[in-house]
Amino acid sequence: MDVRLSAEQQALREAAAQLVDDHAPQSVAALDDTARTARLEAAVAGSGWRELRVPDDGDRPLASAVETAIVAEEFGRGPADTSFLGPTLATELRRRAAAGPATAHETVLLRPDLSGLVVVEDADTFCTGVAVDARGATSALALARAGSGYDLVSVAVTGTSQGRDLTRPATMVERGPFQRPDGAGRRPLTGEDIEAWSAFTLALTCADLVGTMRGAVNLARSYAGIRHQYGVAIGTFQSVQHMLADAFVSIEGSSSVTRHAAWAVDALPPGEALAAAATAKAYCARAARDVCETVIQVHGGIGMTWEYLAHVHLRRALLSTQVLGDVGANLARVVAHRKIGGVHDGLR
């Protein structure tokens, strides 16, 4: 694979970065600024970036997973408090099921521990799950068994509970009645489809983690330049420099494995792509927690206070870490792939 961005991909990164710089919250208090969030939502809706994975005339996605990950990384850097992960994952499911475009703002319904999609026996089943990244969502997609494959089902999403991530609220669906959305059943999803979707999901969460780490370290660098102890900026202390240097190395390593995982989604067979994505997720999840905790240490005690965004980045990292499994769950996927030539798709 060529790790260099094309001119078009670089332009996409710059456009996403500019949108985030213009509209993302600059303080915790700004999270409650409804005028700002409305401007951010309008800008994202107008960009069309939530539809990057809709099918073209040849049933291929309009944009590659690498390009989708570029946007996800910039949104994580923000941190942008608008929905992107949920609608993008729902769009990818619909594309693979040939179910057509969403009729309403959709997300996906994951199991309560976020380890995989909710699977029901039929559309009349009641089930519990978490609608992730549910800001503005009216429905969430899950799976229903259909012979040897799966069909799409949908559940209504009402109300919003914040959860641990202050930028991407989630909603708990308790005993929700499922329905078949428009277009469901046109093409049952196979196990390989779910593996490919899982690889895409993991790659996207890795990209968000990379962006979250970058944004957090940017905060720490700025703070280290203005916070003084003993008459000098703390950024001149060698211990602080070493902490931030280690964080930078972790980010670069995470960026490398994430770029490979995103490339693999469209370039490799589903099992190989999922193994690459699971490897990346195990690496990024471990790195993100260390980096975000380092950022809070650089801030000192105020890093966990309401006045600073450092803990907002940590909260976002913790949620992205949980989606489709943390370090241990994804290392288990890698081991399974090496042992039996396949990987656990998260449904069994």
N, C-alpha and C positions, 0 to 999 in steps of 0.2 A: 504494500500500500504506500501511497505518496502522502506523507503527513502534512505537506504544505497546503495552505488554503489557496483556492483559485481566486481570481480577481472578484468573481461574483460572491464567493463565500466571504471574502474579506469585507466586501461592501455590506453584506448581510450582518456581519459582526458589528461593523461600525454603526449601522442603522439601529440595531438592537441596543447597543451601548448608549447611543444618543437618547433613545426613548427612555431607557432606564435612568440616565443621568438627569433627564428633564422632569421625570414624574415619580420616581421611586421615593420612599420616605427618607428624609434626612435625620429624623429623630423618632423616638418611640411615640411621642405625642402626635406626630404627623400620621400615624396609623389611623387616627380617628378623624382625620381631615377629609370629610366627605367630598368636598370640591376637588381636592387633589386626586382621590381615588376615582372619581368620575372621569377626570381628564385622562388618567392612566388607562382606565377601561376603554374609553373611546379611542385612544391611540392604539391599543392592542387590537381591538375589534377592527379598526380601519386597516391595520397592517396585513391582516389575513394570515398571520403566523399560526393561528390555531388550526388552519386548514392545510398546513404543509403536507400532511400525509393523506389527503383525499386522492382518489385514483384519477389518473388521466385516461385517455381513450384506450390505452393498452393495459389498463388495470394496474399500472405501476404508480407508486406515489409521486405526487408532483415534485416533492423535494426529498433528498436523501436523508437518512438518519443522521449523517454528519451535520448537515445543515440544520436539522431540527435541534440537534444537541448544541449547536452554536447559540441559538436563541435561548435554550434552556440555561446554558451557562451564564449568559448575561443577565437573565432574570434572577438567577441565584445570587449573582454579584450584587444586585440592587440594594437590598432584596426587594423584588417587585411583589407587591401585595395584590396580585391579580391572578386569575386562574389561567394556567397554561398546561401543566402536567395532565390534569384530569381530562379536559376536552381533547387533548392530543391523543391520549391513550384510547379514549372512546372512538375517535376517528379511525385510529389504526385497527381497532376491533371491527368496526363497520366495514372498512375496506376489505379486510380479509374474509368477511362473511358476505361480501357483495350486497350489503344491506342498504346501500345508498347513503346520502347525507343525513345528518341528524336533523330532526324536526324541531328540536328545542336544545337549549344549552345542556349538554350531557357531561357526565363524568363516568367513572367506573366504580363498582362496588367490590371492595376487598373484604376478606375475612377480618374478624375483629382484631386479630394480631397483625394484619396487613401482609400476611405471608403469601397470599395468592388471591385470585378471583373467587368470588362466591360461586359455587356450583349447586344448582337445585335439580331435583329429579324431574320436575315439570313446572310449567308456568303457574300452576295453582298452589305451589308450595309457598309456605311462609318461611322466611329466613332472616337472620340478623347479619349485618355487615356494616362497613364504614364507607361512606361516600367520600372519597379523598378529594382534596382541592376543589371543594364544593361551592365556592363563592359564586352565587348567581345560578347554580345548577338547579334544574327542575326535575331531572331524571338521572339515573345511574344504570349502567349496563352490567349484567352478570351473565352467567352461562347456565343453560339447561341441557341435560343429557339427551341426545337424540341418536339412538342406535349406538354406533361405535364412535360418534363424534359429539359435537355440541352445537346448539343453537343459541342465539342471543335472546335474552329476556331483559326487561326493563322494570325498574321500581321507581316510584315517585320519591323525590327528595323534598322534604318540607322542613323549614327551620334550619338554623345553622348553629352548631356548637363550636367554639373556637378551637379547643384542643391545645396541644402543646405548641403548635406552630402559629405564631401570631400573624403571619403573612398569608397562610393558606388554610383557612378554616375547613374542618371536616364535620360531617354529619353522621351520627349513628342512626341506622335504620333498624328498627326493632320489629320483627315479625311483619315485614313489609309484603303486601301482595304483589306478585310479579305479573307482568303482561308481556306479550310478544310485540316488540316495536315494529314499525313499518319496515318492510324489507327483510325481516327475520325469516330464516328458513330457505333463503335462496341458495345458499351454499353452506352446508354444515361445516363447522370448524373442525379440523383434524388435530391430532396431538402435535403434529409438526407446526400447524398454525399457532397453537398455544405456545410452543417453544419459541417460535419466531417473535410472537408478541411479547413474551417474557423477556427475551433478549433486548428488544427495543425498549421496554420499560426500564430494565436495569441500566441500559446505556444512558437513558434520559435522566434517571435519578443520579447516576454518576456525574453527568454534566452539571446538574444542579449543585451537587456537592462541591465540584471544582469551583464553580462560580461563587458559592457560599464561602468557601475558604478564601478565595481571592478578595472578596468584599470585606471579610473579617480582618484579614491581614492589612488591607489598606487602612482600615480604621486604626489598627494598632500602630502602624507606621506614623500616621498623622498624630496620634496621641503621644507617641514617644518623642515627637519633635517639639511638643508644646508643654509637656508635663516636666516640671523641674524639681530636682532634689539636690540638695547641697550646692545650689546655685548653678547647676547645669542641667540640660535636657537629659532625661533618662535614656534617650536613644544613643547617647554617647557611652553608656555603660556596656562593657563587653558582654556581660551576661544577657542583657536584653538583646543585643545584636545577635548572639548565638541562638537565642530562642527564635527570633524572627528568621534567621538564616535557615534553621532546621525546618521551620514552617514553609518557607519558600521551596525547599527541596521536596517536601511532601507534596506540595501543590503541583510542581512540575512532573513528578512521577505519576500523580493521579491524572494529570492532563494527558500524559502519554498513553496510559492504559485505557482511558476513556475514549480517546480518538480511535484507538484500535477497535474497541468494542462497538462504537457507532458505525465504523466502516464495515465491520463483520456482519451487522444486521442485514445489509443489502448484498453483501458479496459472498458470504459463506452459507453452507447448508444450516438449517435451523439448530441442529444439535451443536455444531461447531460454534455458531454465533452465540448460543446460550452459554457455552463453556467460556468463551472469551468475555462475555458480559458479566458472568458470575465471578471470574477472576478480577475484573475491574472493580466490581462492587465490593468484594472483600477487601481490596487494597484501599479504595476510596473511603469506605465506611470507617475503617480504622484510622486513616489519616485525618479525616474531617473532624472527628472528635478530638484528637490530639491538637490539631491546629486551632480549633475554636476555643478549646480550653487554654491554650497558650495565649491567645488573644485576650482572654479574660484576665489571665495572670499579668499580662503587660499593663492592663488597665488597673490592676489592683482590686481592692474591694468594690469600687464603684462599677466594675465591669458587669456585675449582676444587678445593678440598680435600674430603676425605670428611666433614668435620664440618659442612658447610653444604649446604643444598638448592638453592642457586643453579644449580649445574651439572646437577642433576636436571631442573629446568625446561628448561634448554637442550637436554638430551638428548631430552626429550619433544617439544620443538618441532622438532628435526631430523627425528624420525621422522614426525610429522604433515606436515611439509613434503614429505617424499618420497612419501607415499601419493598415487597418481594424478598425480604429477609436481610439479616445483618451479616456480619463477618462469618460467623459459624455456619449459617444456613447456606451461604454461597460457596464456602470452602467445601461443604458437603456435596454441592452440585458438581464442583470441579473434580472431586474424588470419584463420584459416580461416573462421570464422563470418561475418566481415565481407566476405570475398572471394566466398564461394560459397554463403552462406546456410545453412551447416551447420557442424558441428564434428566434429572427430576424436574418436571415442568411446573411444580408447585400446586397441582390440582389434586394429586392423590394423597 
